[in-house]
Amino acid sequence: MGVEPLSTPLGTQESLPARVLAMVDRVLDVATISLLVAMIVIVFTQVITRKLFSFVFVWSEEITLLCLTWFSFVGIAIGFREKVHLAMDVVTSLLPRKVSWALDRLIDLSIFAFGLYLVIFGWKFTVRMGQSTLPATGLPNSVQYVIMPITGVLTCLYSALQLFGVETRRYLHIDEEIKRDDA
């Protein structure tokens, strides 16, 4: 059984913002898979060429590191979207409903603050790194770090939506399948 995203964005809403967000989510999902596949292909090729032909592409390690950095930061945004970040459900389930709700809003605000931090300081760092180049490819070093403010924007977006009670998770049925399989 394959994992399919929800057919309609943000639950059953069909508004233009919901469709745009669904498109952004799809781009993130495809980008993540593409980066993972690229890393696997590059590393596999690097190992084969090194072992069989005593040859290594000079750019392979640099591009793999670039893919890994982007993969990791896009994964952060997806993790916040899907609410798979570290949470203490055992403790909050014992609290009164209003206290639990308030803690959830505090968590959403904290995640938003983290996203804002990535936007502000990630952008400053990206600009600073633009003055140097990557040695093997000659790309500006900022290419490796521009994903930080992008992740920050996405994190702020998802946490703001969650703060206002909008469901951002695209793969809700996965939790249900896991619970069913564990039973």
C-alpha positions as CSV (number, residue, x, y, z in Angstrom):
1,M,0.0,0.0,0.0
2,G,1.6,3.3,-1.2
3,V,1.6,6.5,0.8
4,E,-0.6,9.0,-0.9
5,P,-1.1,12.6,0.2
6,L,-4.5,13.9,1.2
7,S,-6.4,14.6,-2.0
8,T,-7.6,18.1,-0.9
9,P,-5.3,20.6,0.7
10,L,-5.9,21.7,4.3
11,G,-8.7,19.2,4.8
12,T,-11.6,19.8,2.4
13,Q,-10.9,23.5,1.5
14,E,-10.6,24.3,-2.2
15,S,-9.6,28.0,-1.9
16,L,-6.8,29.5,-3.9
17,P,-4.5,29.8,-0.8
18,A,-5.2,26.1,0.0
19,R,-4.3,25.1,-3.6
20,V,-1.1,27.1,-3.5
21,L,-0.1,25.6,-0.2
22,A,-0.8,22.1,-1.6
23,M,1.4,22.9,-4.6
24,V,4.2,24.1,-2.3
25,D,3.8,21.0,-0.2
26,R,4.0,18.8,-3.4
27,V,7.2,20.7,-4.6
28,L,8.8,20.1,-1.1
29,D,7.9,16.4,-1.2
30,V,9.3,16.0,-4.8
31,A,12.4,18.0,-3.9
32,T,13.1,15.9,-0.9
33,I,12.8,12.6,-2.8
34,S,14.9,14.0,-5.7
35,L,17.7,15.2,-3.4
36,L,17.8,11.8,-1.7
37,V,17.9,10.0,-5.1
38,A,20.6,12.4,-6.3
39,M,22.7,11.7,-3.2
40,I,22.4,7.9,-3.6
41,V,23.3,8.0,-7.3
42,I,26.3,10.3,-6.8
43,V,27.7,8.4,-3.9
44,F,27.1,5.0,-5.7
45,T,28.8,6.4,-8.8
46,Q,31.7,7.8,-6.7
47,V,32.3,4.4,-5.0
48,I,32.1,2.4,-8.3
49,T,34.4,4.8,-10.2
50,R,36.9,4.9,-7.2
51,K,37.0,1.1,-6.7
52,L,36.9,0.0,-10.3
53,F,38.6,2.8,-12.2
54,S,40.7,4.6,-9.5
55,F,38.9,7.7,-10.6
56,V,36.7,10.2,-8.7
57,F,34.7,13.1,-10.0
58,V,36.1,16.1,-8.3
59,W,32.6,17.6,-7.7
60,S,30.9,14.5,-6.3
61,E,31.6,15.1,-2.6
62,E,30.7,18.8,-2.8
63,I,27.4,18.2,-4.6
64,T,26.6,15.3,-2.2
65,L,27.2,17.6,0.8
66,L,25.0,20.3,-0.9
67,C,22.2,17.8,-1.5
68,L,22.5,16.6,2.1
69,T,22.3,20.1,3.5
70,W,19.2,20.9,1.4
71,F,17.6,17.5,2.1
72,S,18.1,18.1,5.9
73,F,16.6,21.6,5.9
74,V,13.7,20.7,3.7
75,G,13.1,17.8,6.0
76,I,12.9,20.2,8.9
77,A,10.1,22.1,7.2
78,I,8.3,18.9,6.3
79,G,8.7,17.6,9.9
80,F,7.0,20.7,11.3
81,R,4.3,20.5,8.6
82,E,3.6,16.9,9.5
83,K,4.0,17.5,13.3
84,V,6.6,14.8,13.7
85,H,8.8,17.0,15.8
86,L,9.7,15.8,19.3
87,A,6.6,16.2,21.6
88,M,5.7,15.1,25.1
89,D,2.2,13.7,24.5
90,V,2.4,11.5,27.6
91,V,2.7,14.6,29.8
92,T,0.3,16.8,28.0
93,S,-2.4,14.1,27.9
94,L,-2.5,14.2,31.7
95,L,-3.1,17.9,31.8
96,P,-6.5,19.6,31.7
97,R,-7.8,20.3,28.1
98,K,-7.3,24.1,28.4
99,V,-3.8,23.8,29.7
100,S,-2.9,21.3,26.9
101,W,-4.4,23.7,24.3
102,A,-2.4,26.6,25.8
103,L,0.8,24.5,25.6
104,D,0.1,23.6,22.0
105,R,-0.2,27.3,21.2
106,L,3.1,28.0,23.0
107,I,4.8,25.2,21.0
108,D,3.4,26.7,17.8
109,L,4.7,30.2,18.8
110,S,8.1,28.7,19.7
111,I,8.3,27.0,16.3
112,F,7.4,30.2,14.6
113,A,10.2,32.0,16.5
114,F,12.6,29.3,15.4
115,G,11.5,29.8,11.8
116,L,11.9,33.6,12.2
117,Y,15.4,33.0,13.5
118,L,16.2,30.9,10.4
119,V,14.9,33.6,8.1
120,I,16.8,36.5,9.8
121,F,20.1,34.9,10.6
122,G,20.0,32.3,7.8
123,W,19.7,35.2,5.3
124,K,22.5,37.2,6.9
125,F,24.7,34.0,6.8
126,T,23.7,33.3,3.2
127,V,24.7,36.9,2.1
128,R,28.0,36.6,4.0
129,M,28.8,33.3,2.3
130,G,28.0,34.7,-1.1
131,Q,31.4,36.3,-1.2
132,S,33.2,32.9,-1.4
133,T,32.9,30.0,-3.8
134,L,32.8,26.2,-3.5
135,P,36.2,24.9,-4.6
136,A,35.2,22.0,-6.9
137,T,32.2,23.5,-8.6
138,G,32.9,27.2,-8.4
139,L,29.3,27.8,-7.2
140,P,28.8,30.7,-4.7
141,N,29.0,29.3,-1.2
142,S,25.6,30.9,-0.5
143,V,24.0,28.1,-2.6
144,Q,24.6,25.8,0.3
145,Y,23.0,28.1,2.8
146,V,20.1,29.8,1.1
147,I,17.9,26.9,2.1
148,M,18.1,28.2,5.7
149,P,15.9,31.2,5.2
150,I,13.6,29.2,2.8
151,T,13.1,26.7,5.6
152,G,12.5,29.5,8.0
153,V,9.7,31.0,5.8
154,L,8.1,27.5,5.4
155,T,8.4,26.9,9.2
156,C,6.8,30.2,10.0
157,L,4.0,29.5,7.5
158,Y,3.2,26.0,8.9
159,S,3.4,27.1,12.5
160,A,1.2,30.1,11.9
161,L,-1.4,27.9,10.2
162,Q,-1.2,25.4,13.0
163,L,-1.5,28.3,15.5
164,F,-4.8,29.2,14.0
165,G,-6.1,25.6,13.9
166,V,-5.5,24.8,10.3
167,E,-4.5,21.2,9.7
168,T,-1.2,21.1,7.7
169,R,-0.5,17.4,7.8
170,R,-0.7,15.7,4.4
171,Y,-0.3,12.1,5.5
172,L,-2.8,11.7,8.3
173,H,-3.6,8.1,7.4
174,I,0.0,7.0,8.2
175,D,-0.6,7.4,11.9
176,E,-3.8,5.3,11.6
177,E,-1.9,2.5,9.7
178,I,0.9,2.5,12.3
179,K,-1.6,2.2,15.2
180,R,-3.5,-0.5,13.3
181,D,-0.3,-2.5,12.6
182,D,0.8,-2.1,16.3
183,A,-2.5,-3.5,17.6
